[in-house]
Amino acid sequence: MSEPKYQSTRDYIAAKHAGDTETTSRIVREVGERFETRTTDGTEAAELLEATMTTRLGRKH
């Protein structure tokens, strides 16, 4: 994955590396809500989807 364009994706990746599933779930929910209400186009959701498939879950410290 290239450098993420969206802050939500960068935050998601950082949270997933940290093992913070509460934050990753919140970010996915928020991006989904923005897409459903057409506050964002599909590019943010597509970028986040790629991050969910390519980022490994780290351990929570």
DSSP file (Angstrom, degrees, kcal/mol; ACC not computed):
  #  RESIDUE AA STRUCTURE BP1 BP2  ACC     N-H-->O    O-->H-N    N-H-->O    O-->H-N    TCO  KAPPA ALPHA  PHI   PSI    X-CA   Y-CA   Z-CA
    1    1 A M              0   0    0      0, 0.0     2,-0.0     0, 0.0     0, 0.0   0.000 360.0 360.0 360.0 132.6    0.0    0.0    0.0
    2    2 A S        -     0   0    0      1,-0.2     3,-0.1     0, 0.0     0, 0.0  -0.151 360.0 -54.4 -74.7 178.4    1.3    3.4   -0.9
    3    3 A E        -     0   0    0      1,-0.1    -1,-0.2     2,-0.1     7,-0.0  -0.362  68.7-112.1 -57.8 123.9    1.2    6.4    1.5
    4    4 A P        -     0   0    0      0, 0.0    -1,-0.1     0, 0.0     6,-0.0  -0.306  19.1-155.7 -62.7 140.4   -2.4    6.8    2.6
    5    5 A K  S    S+     0   0    0     -3,-0.1     2,-0.3    39,-0.0    39,-0.1   0.811  73.5  67.8 -81.2 -34.2   -4.2    9.9    1.4
    6    6 A Y  S  > S-     0   0    0      1,-0.1     4,-1.9    38,-0.1     3,-0.4  -0.713  71.7-141.7-100.2 138.5   -6.7   10.0    4.2
    7    7 A Q  H  > S+     0   0    0     -2,-0.3     4,-2.9     1,-0.2     5,-0.2   0.859 104.0  61.4 -59.9 -36.4   -6.0   10.7    7.9
    8    8 A S  H  > S+     0   0    0      1,-0.2     4,-2.2     2,-0.2    -1,-0.2   0.890 105.1  47.1 -59.6 -39.1   -8.6    8.1    8.8
    9    9 A T  H  > S+     0   0    0     -3,-0.4     4,-2.6     2,-0.2    -1,-0.2   0.911 111.6  49.8 -69.8 -42.1   -6.5    5.4    7.1
   10   10 A R  H  X S+     0   0    0     -4,-1.9     4,-2.2     1,-0.2    -2,-0.2   0.917 113.2  47.0 -61.8 -42.2   -3.3    6.6    8.7
   11   11 A D  H  X S+     0   0    0     -4,-2.9     4,-2.5     2,-0.2    -2,-0.2   0.895 111.2  52.1 -65.4 -39.9   -5.1    6.5   12.1
   12   12 A Y  H  X S+     0   0    0     -4,-2.2     4,-2.7    -5,-0.2    -2,-0.2   0.935 110.1  48.0 -61.1 -47.7   -6.5    3.0   11.4
   13   13 A I  H  X S+     0   0    0     -4,-2.6     4,-2.5     1,-0.2     5,-0.2   0.919 112.5  48.7 -61.8 -44.6   -3.1    1.6   10.4
   14   14 A A  H  X S+     0   0    0     -4,-2.2     4,-1.5     1,-0.2    -1,-0.2   0.919 113.6  46.8 -61.7 -43.7   -1.5    3.1   13.6
   15   15 A A  H  <>S+     0   0    0     -4,-2.5     5,-2.8     2,-0.2     4,-0.4   0.895 112.1  50.0 -66.2 -39.8   -4.2    1.7   15.8
   16   16 A K  H ><5S+     0   0    0     -4,-2.7    42,-3.1     1,-0.2     3,-1.2   0.911 108.8  51.6 -67.4 -41.1   -4.1   -1.7   14.1
   17   17 A H  H 3<5S+     0   0    0     -4,-2.5    42,-0.3     1,-0.3    -1,-0.2   0.845 110.9  50.0 -61.0 -32.5   -0.3   -1.9   14.6
   18   18 A A  T 3<5S-     0   0    0     -4,-1.5    43,-0.4    -5,-0.2    -1,-0.3   0.509 115.7-117.4 -83.3  -4.9   -0.9   -1.1   18.2
   19   19 A G  T < 5 +     0   0    0     -3,-1.2     2,-1.4    -4,-0.4    41,-0.3   0.705  62.9 150.0  77.0  19.2   -3.5   -3.8   18.6
   20   20 A D     >< +     0   0    0     -5,-2.8     4,-2.0     1,-0.2    -1,-0.2  -0.649  13.6 168.8 -90.3  84.6   -6.2   -1.3   19.4
   21   21 A T  H  > S+     0   0    0     -2,-1.4     4,-2.2     1,-0.2    -1,-0.2   0.755  72.0  62.3 -72.2 -24.1   -9.3   -2.9   18.0
   22   22 A E  H  > S+     0   0    0      2,-0.2     4,-2.0     1,-0.2    -1,-0.2   0.937 108.5  42.4 -63.9 -44.9  -11.7   -0.5   19.7
   23   23 A T  H  > S+     0   0    0      2,-0.2     4,-2.6     1,-0.2    -2,-0.2   0.909 112.9  52.1 -69.3 -41.9  -10.2    2.4   17.7
   24   24 A T  H  X S+     0   0    0     -4,-2.0     4,-2.3     1,-0.2    -1,-0.2   0.917 110.9  48.5 -61.4 -41.1  -10.0    0.4   14.4
   25   25 A S  H  X S+     0   0    0     -4,-2.2     4,-2.3     1,-0.2    -1,-0.2   0.903 111.0  50.4 -64.2 -41.0  -13.7   -0.5   14.8
   26   26 A R  H  X S+     0   0    0     -4,-2.0     4,-2.7     2,-0.2    -2,-0.2   0.919 110.7  49.0 -63.1 -43.9  -14.6    3.1   15.5
   27   27 A I  H  X S+     0   0    0     -4,-2.6     4,-2.7     2,-0.2     5,-0.3   0.926 111.2  49.0 -63.7 -44.9  -12.8    4.3   12.4
   28   28 A V  H  X S+     0   0    0     -4,-2.3     4,-2.3     1,-0.2    -1,-0.2   0.917 112.9  48.6 -59.7 -43.0  -14.4    1.8   10.2
   29   29 A R  H  X S+     0   0    0     -4,-2.3     4,-2.3     2,-0.2    -2,-0.2   0.926 112.2  48.0 -63.1 -45.7  -17.8    2.7   11.6
   30   30 A E  H  X S+     0   0    0     -4,-2.7     4,-2.3     2,-0.2    -2,-0.2   0.909 112.7  47.3 -63.9 -43.4  -17.2    6.5   11.1
   31   31 A V  H  X S+     0   0    0     -4,-2.7     4,-2.3     1,-0.2    -1,-0.2   0.906 111.5  52.2 -65.9 -40.1  -15.9    6.1    7.5
   32   32 A G  H  X S+     0   0    0     -4,-2.3     4,-2.6    -5,-0.3    -2,-0.2   0.905 109.5  49.3 -60.1 -42.1  -18.9    3.8    6.7
   33   33 A E  H  X S+     0   0    0     -4,-2.3     4,-1.9     2,-0.2     6,-0.2   0.897 110.1  50.6 -65.2 -40.6  -21.3    6.5    8.1
   34   34 A R  H  <>S+     0   0    0     -4,-2.3     5,-2.6     1,-0.2     6,-1.2   0.897 112.6  47.2 -64.1 -38.9  -19.6    9.2    6.0
   35   35 A F  H ><5S+     0   0    0     -4,-2.3     3,-1.3     3,-0.2    -2,-0.2   0.923 110.3  51.9 -67.5 -43.6  -19.9    7.1    2.9
   36   36 A E  H 3<5S+     0   0    0     -4,-2.6    -1,-0.2     1,-0.3    -2,-0.2   0.853 114.2  42.8 -61.8 -35.4  -23.6    6.2    3.6
   37   37 A T  T 3<5S-     0   0    0     -4,-1.9    -1,-0.3    -5,-0.2    -2,-0.2   0.355 113.2-119.6 -92.6   5.9  -24.5    9.9    4.0
   38   38 A R  T < 5S+     0   0    0     -3,-1.3    -3,-0.2    -4,-0.2    -4,-0.1   0.764  74.0 133.4  60.5  28.1  -22.3   10.8    1.0
   39   39 A T  S   <S+     0   0    0     -5,-2.6     2,-0.3    -6,-0.2    -4,-0.2   0.731  79.1  23.6 -73.6 -22.6  -20.1   13.1    3.1
   40   40 A T  S    S-     0   0    0     -6,-1.2    -2,-0.2    -9,-0.1    -1,-0.1  -0.952  85.0-121.0-135.8 155.7  -17.3   11.3    1.3
   41   41 A D    >>  -     0   0    0     -2,-0.3     3,-0.7    -3,-0.1     4,-0.7  -0.202  45.9 -86.9 -84.3-172.3  -17.0    9.5   -2.0
   42   42 A G  H 3> S+     0   0    0      1,-0.2     4,-2.5     2,-0.2     5,-0.2   0.559 110.6  82.6 -76.4  -6.8  -15.9    5.9   -2.2
   43   43 A T  H 3> S+     0   0    0      2,-0.2     4,-2.3     1,-0.2    -1,-0.2   0.887  91.0  48.5 -69.4 -36.5  -12.2    6.6   -2.3
   44   44 A E  H <> S+     0   0    0     -3,-0.7     4,-2.3     2,-0.2    -1,-0.2   0.940 114.6  45.9 -65.5 -45.5  -11.8    7.0    1.5
   45   45 A A  H  X S+     0   0    0     -4,-0.7     4,-2.4     1,-0.2    -2,-0.2   0.890 112.7  50.8 -64.3 -39.4  -13.7    3.7    2.0
   46   46 A A  H  X S+     0   0    0     -4,-2.5     4,-2.2     2,-0.2    -1,-0.2   0.906 110.7  48.5 -65.5 -41.7  -11.7    1.9   -0.7
   47   47 A E  H  X S+     0   0    0     -4,-2.3     4,-1.9     1,-0.2    -2,-0.2   0.909 112.5  48.5 -64.3 -41.8   -8.4    3.1    0.8
   48   48 A L  H  X S+     0   0    0     -4,-2.3     4,-2.2     2,-0.2    -2,-0.2   0.896 108.5  54.2 -65.7 -39.8   -9.6    1.9    4.3
   49   49 A L  H  X S+     0   0    0     -4,-2.4     4,-1.5     1,-0.2    -2,-0.2   0.919 107.4  50.4 -59.8 -44.2  -10.7   -1.4    2.9
   50   50 A E  H  X S+     0   0    0     -4,-2.2     4,-1.4     1,-0.2    -1,-0.2   0.910 109.7  51.2 -60.4 -41.3   -7.2   -2.0    1.4
   51   51 A A  H  X S+     0   0    0     -4,-1.9     4,-1.8     1,-0.2    -1,-0.2   0.875 106.0  54.7 -64.1 -37.0   -5.7   -1.1    4.8
   52   52 A T  H  < S+     0   0    0     -4,-2.2    -1,-0.2     1,-0.2    -2,-0.2   0.838 113.2  43.0 -65.6 -30.1   -7.9   -3.6    6.6
   53   53 A M  H  < S+     0   0    0     -4,-1.5    -1,-0.2    -3,-0.2    -2,-0.2   0.699 122.1  36.0 -87.8 -20.1   -6.8   -6.4    4.2
   54   54 A T  H  < S+     0   0    0     -4,-1.4     2,-0.5    -5,-0.2    -2,-0.2   0.535  95.9  85.9-113.5  -8.1   -3.0   -5.5    4.2
   55   55 A T     <  -     0   0    0     -4,-1.8     2,-0.2    -5,-0.2    -1,-0.0  -0.844  68.7-138.3-102.3 125.6   -2.3   -4.4    7.8
   56   56 A R        -     0   0    0     -2,-0.5     2,-0.4     1,-0.1    -2,-0.1  -0.539  23.0-111.3 -80.4 145.2   -1.4   -7.0   10.4
   57   57 A L        -     0   0    0     -2,-0.2   -40,-0.2   -39,-0.1   -41,-0.1  -0.624  34.6-153.9 -76.0 126.2   -2.9   -6.7   13.9
   58   58 A G        -     0   0    0    -42,-3.1     2,-0.4    -2,-0.4   -40,-0.2  -0.237  25.7 -87.5 -87.5-177.0   -0.2   -5.9   16.4
   59   59 A R        -     0   0    0    -42,-0.3     2,-0.3    -2,-0.1   -39,-0.1  -0.782  35.2-121.4 -96.9 137.8   -0.2   -6.7   20.1
   60   60 A K              0   0    0     -2,-0.4   -41,-0.1   -41,-0.3   -42,-0.1  -0.600 360.0 360.0 -74.6 132.6   -1.8   -4.3   22.6
   61   61 A H              0   0    0    -43,-0.4    -1,-0.1    -2,-0.3   -42,-0.1   0.443 360.0 360.0 -92.7 360.0    0.8   -3.2   25.1
